[in-house]
Amino acid sequence: MAANRKKLNIIRVRKAKPNKKNLKVYMKRIQRNTEILRELASSEGK
């Protein structure tokens, strides 16, 4: 029987894998939005 700590570490690693992919997609979306907002802000100032 495996130790509770080992089981917990395995579960955490398994849960972190899909989350890493989601975070990358989320960061790309945020960067795109900031670029659009920057462009709009610069065009309004003209």
N, C-alpha and C positions, 0 to 999 in steps of 0.2 A: 504494500500500500504506500503510495507516495505521500510526502509531507504536504501539509496544507500550504506552506509557503511556495513550494514548487508548483502546485496546482494554480495558485493565485497568479504567479508570474506568467504561466502559460496562458491563462485566460486574458491577462492584461495585454500581452503581446498580440494575441489573436484579435482583440478588440481594437488595438491601435492601428493595425494594418489598413482596414478600410477607411478609418478616420484620416489617415495621412493623405490618401488620394483625395478625399473630400476637401481637406484643407488647402491642397494645391489648387484645386478648381476654384475654391472660394477666393483665394488670394488673387488669381488671375482676373476674376470678375470684379473685385474691388479695384485693382489697378486700372482696368478698362474704364470703370466708372469715374475714377479720379481724373483720368486723361480727358474724358468727355466734359466733365465739369470745368476743368482747366481751360479747355477750348471755348466753352460757352462764356466763361468769365472774361477771357481775353477779347472775345468778339463783342461783348456788351460794352466794354470800355471804349471801343472805337467810335 
